[in-house]
Amino acid sequence: MSTTRVAGALQGLRVIDLSRVLGGPYCTQSLADHGAQVIKLEPPGGDETREWGPPFVGETASYFVGVNRNKKGICVDLSREEGRAVLWQLLEGADVLVENFKPGTLERWGMGYDTLAARFPRLIHCAISGFGPDGPLGGLPGYDAAIQAITGLMSVNGERDGPALRVGLPVVDMVTGLNALAGILLALAEREKSGRGQSLDIALYDCGVSLLHPHLPNFFGNGRTPQRSGNAHPNITPYDSYRTATAPIFLAVGNDRQFAKLVAHLNAEQLAHDARFIDNKSRCAHREALKDVLEDLLKQHDCEPLAAQLIRAGVPCGPVQTVDAVAKHPHTLHRELIVEMGAYRGTGTPIKLSRTPATYRTPPPTLGGDTRAVLDELGIDAATQQRLFDAGVLKG
C-alpha cells in the first residue's frame, strides 16, 4: 500500500466537508485518499459517530475512525455568525462543499446554493439528505436502517418464512457515499467544459430504491411482489448456500457451463442432462429438488478444500467466512485492503489507479486538532483566533 506523498489523481482539489455520520464522510475519505485536501468541520460536540462505540480507539469510536482518515479536522460552531464567517473564508479557495444538514439549514444561514453560486461560481455543492428537499417526504430525517425499511430492502432480506431483516451493514449510507463521489466527479468533469459548478442532490431514499435489483425489474416484469428467499437468488439457481460435511459453501452458478462443471466435479455429470436441470429456467422450477440432490453430494466433502477446487475449476463459490478470517486472508493482504499507519488500522480503498494510486497520509483527526493550523493558513491572526476560542466559536 502507498503511504508516501505521491501525487494523487485529485491533488490540488480542495474539499470542505461539513458532513457527519457515514454517507458524506465515506465520500470525502475517498476523495482524500486520492489526493484531495479535505477539511472536515465539526460542531463543538463533534461528529456524533465519535461516540458510536464500543469499540473505541483511545477516546474515539472505531466507527468514526473507519471513514475519516487523510482529513484535517477543525471545530467550528456554524450556528454562530462568527463561525459562518470562518466557513465563508474556507470556501474562498474551495472546489467542493459536502454537507448533510437538514434541507433548508444553509438557506436559513444565508448560505443557500443560489448565494454560494453567485459568490463562488465554480463551487460544486453536494447536499446529502434522507429524502431530498421536497416531495411528500422531503426534508424529513433519514438513517440507514429506516431507509432500508421504507425502500423495501428489508422486505426482500431474510429467510423465506422469517421476518424482514436489516442488511447487516449500512449499505444505503455507503452506496449514498459512492453516488455522492460519482456525482462530484461528474460535476468536476463537466466544469472542465463549462467553467461552472453545480449543486448535487443525493438522497438516501433514492439510493435505497436504486439498490432494488433485480427485485424492482422482476416486479415490472411479472407484477408479483418480491418475497424473501434467504440466501437463494430469485432469478438463478443453484445460487445459494449449501451444507457440506463441515461449514456451508455458497455456490454462485450463473450459467449452464458452470453448472456442468459443478456436477462433473461432484461425479454427477448426468445432472447436467436431467430434464429438470437442463437450463436455468428448468432449475428454477425445481429448486428444492436440486438443493436436495446437491446437498447429498456436497455432504461428502469438507467446505474449504471443496471451495478451493471448485473456484479453480471455474465454478464461482466461496466458504462463508467471518470478518476476522477476511481481515487476515492472504488475498485481502495481497490486494492491500488493510491500511496500517502506526496505531491506525483501516480498510484500504477498492479503487486502484495505475499511475496515481491512493495514498494514506494521516489518521483521522482529533476533534478540532487542526483548527489553529487551518486558521493560520487562512491568514486569521492569533488575536482573532483566541477571541473566537474564548467565545466558544472555535474549539481545538
N, C-alpha and C positions, 0 to 999 in steps of 0.2 A: 504494500500500500504506500501511497505517497504522502509523506508528512513534511516534505520540503516546500519551499515557496516558489514552485514552478507556476508560471502564468497560467491561470485557468481560462476557460472559454468565456467567462463573464467578467474577467479582470477589467476594472475601470467602471463597472456598473455600481451605482450607489443605491441601496435599498433602505428605506425607513420602515421598520417593522413595528406596527402598533398592535399586532395580533397576539392572542393568548390561546391557551389550551393546546389544540393539536393541528387542525387543518392549516391555519396560517403558519405556525411555526414549522410544520413539516415542509411546507413550500419554501419558506425562507431559508431553512437549513440547506436544502438542495441548491438554492441559488448561491449560498455562501460556500458550499463545498466546491462549487465550480468557479470560484474566484471573486464573486461579488462582495463588496463591502456591505455588510448588513449591520445596521444599528438598531438594536431592539430597545424600545421604550416600554417601561413597565410602570404601573401606578405605585404609589407608596407601599401598598400591601403586597406588591409583586404579582406575577402571573400565578393564578390560583393553583396551577399544577405543581408549583414548588412544594405544596403541602400534600400532594396526592400520593402519600405513602402510608405505611412502609411498602417496599424498602426505601431507605434513604442512602445517599452518598454524602457523608457528612451531615449537613442540615438540610440538604436539598433532595427532594424525591427523585427516584430514578426516572419517573415518568417525564419530568422536566428535562433531565439530563439527556434523555434519548433524542430530543428534537431541537436542541438549541446550541449546538457547537458552532464554532467559527463565527460567532457574533460578538459584537461589542454591546455591552449592556449598560443603559443609563436609566435612572429612576426619576420620573417627572410627573407631577400632578397636573394632568391636562384639564382637569375640571377648573383650574385656576387660570386666569388670563395670562399671568406671568409664565405659566408652564406652556401655554399655547404659543407664546412669543418665542420660546426656545424651539418649539416644533417648526414654526414658520422659518426660523433661521436654518434648521436642518434641511428643510425642503428646498432651500435655495440651490443646492447642488445635487439634488436627488433625481434619480431616473424613475424610481418605482416607490409607491406607497402601498403597503399592505395593511389592511385593518379588518377587524371583525366586530366592530361596535354594533350595537343595536341600530338598525336603519333609522336615520334621522339625527343621530348623535352629532356627526360632523356638521350637518346643516345648522343644528342648534348652536354650535360653537362658531358659526360664521366661516366654516371650512368645507362647505359642500363642494361637490365636484365642479360645478359651474364657476365657483370662486377660485378653486385651485387651478382650473384650466385657464382662466383669464390671467392668472399670475404666473403660472408655470405651464405654458402650452405644450411642452414636450413630456410632461409628467404622465406616467401610467399609474392609474389608481385602481387597485384591486380590492373590492369590497366582498368579504366572505360573511354570509349570514345563514340563518337557519332556513328561511323560506323566501328570501328576496325582499325587496322593499314594498311590494304592493301585491294585490290579489287577495283572495279570501283568507289566506294565512299570512299575508305579508306583514313583516315586522315582528312576528312572534318569535320567541326564543326556541332554539333547537339544539339538542345534544345528540350525539351519535345514536345511542340506543333508542331514543324516542323516534328518530328519523328512520331507523331500521324497522320499527314497528309500523309507522304510519305509511311508509312507502312499500310495504308488502314483503320486504326482505325476510322478516321473521316468519311470515306465513308459509314460506317455502323451505324453511330451515328447521330440521328436527326429524325425529323418527316418524314413520307413516302413521302410527297410532298414538303418538305422543303430542305434547303441546308445542306451540310455536316457540322457537328459541332464538335468542340473540346470537348472531355470529360471534365467535369467541375472541374477536379483536375489533378495534374501532374502524371497520372497513370503510364506512361512509366518510368519516373525518379524513382518512388517509387518501381516499380517492378524490375528495374535495381538494386536498392539498395538491395532488397531482394535476387536477384540472386547473387549479389556480396557476401552477407552474407553467402548464401548457399555454394558458391564456396570456400570461405575461410574456412568454417567449414569442407568441404570435403577434402581440401588440408591439414588441420591440422590433420584430421583423418588418411590420407594416410601417413603423416610424421611420425606418431607413428610407422608405419611399416618399412618405408624406411630410416627414419632419414634425408630426403631431402625435401627442399621446392620446389616450382614451381611457374610459372607465370600464372596468370589468365587474360584472355582477355574477358572482359564483355562490350558488345556494346549495346547502346540504341536501335539501329536498330534491332538487334537480339531479344531483349526483347519485342519490339513492335510487331514484327511478331509473336512471341510466344503467344501473347495475342489474336490472331485471332481465338479463339474457340467460337462457332462452325463454324464460317464463312469459314475458310480455309478447314476444313474437309468436310463441305457441298459442297464447290466448287469442291473438289476432287471427291465427290460422284455423283454430277449431272451436273457438267460443267457449271453451271449458276453463273454469277457474283452476289454475295450477294448484297442486296439493304437495304436501311434504312427502319426500321419498327417502328419508335417511341419507345414506351415502350414495344411493343409486342415482344415476343421471336420468332425467326424464326422457331423453331422446336416444340414448345409446346404451347398449349392453353387450358384453359384460363391462360395466363401468361402475365399480362398487368395491367395498371392502369384503374380503372373503377369509374365512377361517382356514388356518393351516395347522400343522402339528404343534406350532408354538404361538407366535404372535400373528395378528391379522396382516394380510397383504392387500394393498389397493391395486386393482387391475384397471387400467385406463385404455381399453381396447377400442380404437376408433374406426377400424375398417376390417373387411373380411380377410385381408392378407395377414394382419396382426392376429386375428382370431385363429387362423390356420397355424401360425407359428406357435401360439399358446398351446393349442391342443396337441400339436405334434410334440412339443417339449414334454407334455404330460402323458405321452404314449397313448393318445386317444384321437389319432388322426381322423377316425371315422366321424367324429362330431362335426367336422367342417363340412361333411356331405349330408348330415342329418337334415331332413326337410325342415325340422323345427328351428334349426340354427344356421341355415344356409346363407342368410344375409341378415343385416341389422334389423330390418323390418320384422323378419320371422323371429329373430332372437328376442326382440322387444315383446312380441306376442306370447313368448314362452319364457319370460324372465325367471319365474320361480323354479321351473323345471331345470333351466340352465344353471341356476345358482346351486341347486341340489347336486347336480352332476359334477359341477366344478369343485364344490367343496369335498365331495367324496374323493376326488383325485388329489386335491391340494392337501388333505389331511395326512397324506403320506410323505409330506415334505416339511422341512423347517423353513420358516419365513425368510430369514436373512440370506442364506445361500441361494434359495429359490429366486428371490427378487434379483439378486446379482446376476444369476444365469439368464433369467427372462429378459431383463432390460438389455443385456448384451446380445441377446438373440433377436432384438428388435421389437420386443413387447413392452410398451410403456407401463411401468408399475413401480411400486416402492413400498418398503415397510412403513408402517405408521409410527413415525418417530416422535419422541418427546423433545421439548425445546432444549434441554441440556445436551441431548445427543446431537442436535443440529448445530449447537454452538461449537462443538468440538469435532464435527465431522471433517475429514480431510478435504472434501470438496469445498465446504464453507471457507476453510482457511485458504485453500488454493485460490478461490475467487475473491480473496481479500475483503470478506464481508464482516470481519471483526476488526474494529479500529481500536488501537491502544496508544494513548499518549500519557505517559506517567501513570497516575492512578485512574485516568479516564478509560473506560471501555464503552464502545458504542457499536452501532450497526453501520457497516460501510455502505456507500452508495451503490445501487444496482446499475447506474448509468456509467458505462465505460467508454471513454473517448481516447482514441489512439495517440493524438498529438497533445491534447490539453486535458490530461486526466484530472479528476477531482483531487483536492489536497485537504488534509486535515491539519489545521494550524493551531487552533486554540480550543480548550474545553469550554463548556457552557459558562457564561459569565455569572459571577455572583450578583446579587441584587444591587444595582447601582454601581457595580465595580468599576465601570469605565466612565462614570459621569464627568469627573473632573477632566480627564484626558480628552473626551469628546468636546466638552465646552471650551477647553483650551484651543482645540483645532478650529472651533468656530470664531475664535477671537474674543470671547467673552472674558472680560478682565476678572482677576481674582476677587476684587472687592464686590463686584456684582454677583459672582458665583456665591460668595459667602453670604451675601444678603439673601439670596434665594434658598440656600441651605437653611439659614436661620429661620426663614419664613415657612419652611416645610414644603416649598415648591419642588426642591430637589432633595435627593437622598443618595448617599454614596459612602 
